[in-house]
Amino acid sequence: MPVMLKVEQRAQADFLVCVVEKRSEADLFVCEVENRAMARNPAYWFYTDNRPDARHSVLITASRADADLNVCMVESRGEAGWRVADHPLMDVLG
């Protein structure tokens, strides 16, 4: 269940995420969902401001090279999903 908390410092983050515009650069297509209950898929992310509610903390970075995960935001849950065959965070986000 990807319930995410955006943090400001690297030391607070479980992993670094780069939001990319080009679909070809993404590891994962992510659809932001409206509530926690909808975050049942690794590609459906719900953001919370409440640290105890979060499953993962992420730092958004502008550098693809520094990122642990490159994501492209999509509008539809049908488009969301992994775009690489094997990624180290697949089990973490699962």
JOQUI-V510991 format. One record per residue. N is the residue number from 1. RES is the residue in three letters. PHI is phi as a letter, one per 20 degrees, with the letter a starting at -180 (NA if undefined). BURIAL is I if it has 9 or more other ideal C-beta (glycine too) atoms within 8 Angstrom, else O. Layout:
[[N | RES | PHI | BURIAL] [N | RES | PHI | BURIAL]]
This chain:
[[1 | MET | NA | O] [2 | PRO | f | I] [3 | VAL | e | I] [4 | MET | d | I] [5 | LEU | d | I] [6 | LYS | e | I] [7 | VAL | d | I] [8 | GLU | d | O] [9 | GLN | c | O] [10 | ARG | g | O] [11 | ALA | f | O] [12 | GLN | e | O] [13 | ALA | e | I] [14 | ASP | f | O] [15 | PHE | a | I] [16 | LEU | e | I] [17 | VAL | c | I] [18 | CYS | d | I] [19 | VAL | e | O] [20 | VAL | d | I] [21 | GLU | e | O] [22 | LYS | e | O] [23 | ARG | g | O] [24 | SER | f | O] [25 | GLU | e | I] [26 | ALA | e | I] [27 | ASP | e | I] [28 | LEU | b | I] [29 | PHE | e | I] [30 | VAL | d | I] [31 | CYS | d | I] [32 | GLU | f | O] [33 | VAL | d | I] [34 | GLU | f | O] [35 | ASN | b | O] [36 | ARG | g | I] [37 | ALA | f | O] [38 | MET | e | I] [39 | ALA | e | I] [40 | ARG | d | O] [41 | ASN | c | I] [42 | PRO | g | I] [43 | ALA | e | I] [44 | TYR | d | I] [45 | TRP | d | I] [46 | PHE | d | I] [47 | TYR | e | I] [48 | THR | c | I] [49 | ASP | e | O] [50 | ASN | d | O] [51 | ARG | g | O] [52 | PRO | f | O] [53 | ASP | e | O] [54 | ALA | f | I] [55 | ARG | e | O] [56 | HIS | c | I] [57 | SER | d | I] [58 | VAL | c | I] [59 | LEU | d | I] [60 | ILE | e | I] [61 | THR | c | I] [62 | ALA | e | O] [63 | SER | e | O] [64 | ARG | f | O] [65 | ALA | f | O] [66 | ASP | e | O] [67 | ALA | f | I] [68 | ASP | e | O] [69 | LEU | b | I] [70 | ASN | d | I] [71 | VAL | c | I] [72 | CYS | d | I] [73 | MET | f | O] [74 | VAL | c | I] [75 | GLU | e | O] [76 | SER | d | O] [77 | ARG | f | I] [78 | GLY | f | O] [79 | GLU | e | I] [80 | ALA | f | I] [81 | GLY | q | O] [82 | TRP | f | I] [83 | ARG | d | O] [84 | VAL | c | O] [85 | ALA | f | O] [86 | ASP | b | O] [87 | HIS | c | I] [88 | PRO | g | O] [89 | LEU | e | I] [90 | MET | g | I] [91 | ASP | f | O] [92 | VAL | f | I] [93 | LEU | e | I] [94 | GLY | g | O]]
